Amino acid sequence: MEKNVLKIHLAQSSAKFFWQSCQDDGLQKLCTACPKYGKCWSCPPLKSFWRDFPQKHLYLVGAQLLYPKELLVKSFDKDEMAGFFAAHLTPLKNKITLALIELESLFLHGVTFSSGGCELCQKCTRLDEKPCCKIEKMRYSIDALGVDMGKCAANFLGVPLCWGEKNHLPRYHFLIHALLSDEEKPLAQFAAFLEAALKRQGIDAPLKF
């Protein structure tokens, strides 16, 4: 069987333009239908909101995981799909988040946002009304701040979101992370920093920008 193919897409923007283009306060209401709502420290309801992050510059990182034909024609039941996500998407998301956390110290007031809810723990301490036990690694989900991920993917990273038919994988999954900073560096320099950090996490994939 052919292997999955990973491509990393990069973009940068002023934070003000990004928020104006992609942020919609009403989108947070959609999170109430998610099973992680109120059960994960990275997800709504949140004390912090996008207005609480005054950094002026934004770097976007989109991880596009493309699947071979053999997987696209396969039918998955609910448990099989969950197992596939746990085996392929969760480790990828966590590794990219950790790589970006490395970069936070290289950028003035750097702060990272992850793709989707945090999955570092089997059970989040929020369920027991306790503080996060991995606060040094947990990062807020970018979509939890009310970001329209469809606009973010298509208009900033040039890759539209892709959806699969029932019980089937989409042609690819697209995981979007971000780094906010008060320091604007050339995208090529950000890419070099990120490439090195990703390799330390065991990810060796082409970066497109």
C-alpha positions in Angstrom: 0.0 0.0 0.0 1.2 3.5 -0.8 2.0 5.7 2.2 0.3 8.9 3.4 1.9 12.0 2.0 2.5 15.0 4.3 2.9 18.6 3.0 3.4 21.6 5.2 1.9 24.9 3.9 3.0 28.3 5.4 1.6 31.8 5.3 2.0 35.0 7.2 -0.3 38.0 7.8 -0.8 41.0 10.1 -2.8 39.8 13.0 -5.3 42.6 12.5 -6.0 41.7 8.9 -6.3 38.0 9.8 -8.8 38.6 12.6 -10.9 40.9 10.4 -10.9 38.3 7.6 -11.5 35.1 9.5 -12.9 35.8 13.0 -16.6 35.6 13.8 -17.7 35.7 17.4 -20.8 33.7 16.5 -18.8 30.6 15.4 -17.9 29.8 19.1 -21.6 28.9 19.5 -21.0 26.0 17.1 -18.6 24.5 19.6 -21.4 23.6 21.9 -22.2 20.6 19.7 -18.7 19.2 20.1 -18.1 16.5 22.7 -15.1 18.4 24.0 -17.1 21.5 24.9 -16.5 22.4 28.5 -14.5 19.2 28.9 -11.0 20.2 27.6 -8.9 23.2 28.7 -8.1 24.2 25.1 -11.7 24.5 24.1 -14.7 26.7 24.9 -16.0 28.1 27.0 -12.8 30.0 27.4 -11.7 32.9 29.7 -9.3 34.1 27.0 -10.6 35.3 23.7 -9.0 36.5 20.5 -9.1 40.1 21.7 -6.9 39.0 24.7 -3.9 38.5 22.3 -2.6 41.9 21.1 0.3 40.5 19.1 0.6 42.2 15.8 1.9 39.4 13.5 0.6 35.9 12.6 2.3 32.9 11.0 0.0 30.0 9.8 1.1 26.4 9.5 -1.2 24.0 7.6 -0.3 20.3 7.6 -1.9 18.6 4.7 -2.1 14.8 5.1 -3.0 13.1 1.8 -4.2 9.6 1.6 -3.5 6.8 -1.0 -6.4 5.4 -3.1 -6.4 2.2 -1.0 -7.5 4.1 2.0 -10.0 6.4 0.2 -12.1 3.5 -1.0 -12.1 1.7 2.4 -15.2 1.9 4.6 -14.6 2.7 8.2 -17.0 2.1 11.1 -17.1 4.6 13.9 -14.5 2.8 16.1 -12.2 2.2 13.1 -12.4 5.9 12.2 -11.6 7.0 15.7 -8.7 4.5 15.8 -7.4 5.9 12.5 -7.5 9.5 13.8 -5.7 8.4 17.1 -3.0 6.7 15.1 -2.4 9.3 12.4 -3.8 12.7 13.1 -3.4 13.1 16.9 0.4 12.3 16.9 0.9 14.6 14.0 -1.0 17.5 15.6 0.8 17.1 18.9 4.3 17.0 17.2 3.5 20.2 15.3 2.3 21.9 18.4 5.4 21.0 20.3 7.6 22.2 17.4 5.8 25.6 17.4 6.2 25.8 21.2 9.9 25.6 20.6 9.6 28.6 18.3 7.7 30.8 20.8 11.0 31.7 22.6 12.5 32.9 19.2 9.7 35.4 18.6 8.8 38.5 20.7 5.7 37.6 22.8 5.3 34.4 20.8 2.2 32.3 21.5 1.0 29.1 19.7 -2.4 28.0 18.7 -3.1 24.3 18.0 -5.3 22.5 15.5 -8.4 21.4 17.2 -8.7 20.5 20.9 -5.8 19.4 23.0 -5.2 15.6 23.1 -2.1 15.4 25.3 -3.9 13.5 28.0 -6.3 10.5 28.0 -8.6 12.4 30.3 -8.5 16.2 30.8 -8.3 17.5 34.3 -11.1 20.0 33.4 -13.6 17.1 33.9 -12.6 17.1 37.6 -12.5 20.9 37.8 -8.8 20.9 38.3 -6.1 23.1 36.6 -4.4 21.8 33.4 -1.7 19.4 34.4 0.4 20.1 31.2 0.0 23.8 31.0 3.5 24.2 29.5 2.4 22.1 26.5 -1.4 22.8 26.3 -2.3 25.5 23.7 -5.7 26.9 22.8 -7.4 25.6 19.6 -7.3 28.3 16.9 -10.9 27.5 15.9 -12.0 27.8 19.6 -11.3 31.5 19.2 -14.1 31.8 16.6 -11.9 31.5 13.5 -13.6 30.5 10.3 -11.3 27.7 9.3 -12.7 27.4 5.8 -11.7 31.0 5.1 -8.4 30.6 6.8 -7.5 27.4 4.8 -8.6 28.7 1.4 -7.8 32.4 1.6 -4.5 32.3 3.5 -3.0 28.9 2.9 -4.4 28.2 -0.5 -5.8 24.8 0.4 -9.6 24.4 0.8 -10.9 22.1 3.5 -11.8 18.7 2.3 -14.7 16.5 3.6 -15.2 12.7 3.1 -18.4 10.9 2.4 -20.0 8.9 5.2 -17.7 6.2 6.6 -14.9 7.3 4.3 -11.8 9.4 4.6 -11.6 12.7 2.7 -8.9 13.0 0.1 -6.8 14.8 2.7 -7.0 16.2 6.2 -5.7 19.8 6.8 -4.5 20.6 10.3 -4.1 24.4 10.9 -1.8 25.8 13.6 -0.7 29.3 14.2 2.0 31.4 15.9 1.3 35.0 17.1 4.1 37.4 17.7 5.0 41.0 18.0 8.0 40.5 15.8 7.7 40.1 12.0 10.4 38.0 10.5 10.7 36.9 6.8 8.6 33.8 6.1 11.7 32.0 4.9 13.3 32.5 8.2 10.3 31.3 10.1 10.2 28.3 7.7 13.9 27.5 8.5 13.2 27.6 12.3 10.1 25.4 11.9 11.7 22.9 9.6 14.5 22.3 12.2 12.0 22.0 15.1 9.8 19.6 13.1 12.7 17.4 12.4 13.4 17.2 16.1 9.9 15.9 16.5 10.5 13.3 13.8 8.7 15.1 11.0 10.5 15.5 7.6 8.1 17.0 5.1 8.4 19.6 2.3 7.4 23.2 3.4 5.5 25.2 0.8 5.2 29.1 1.0 
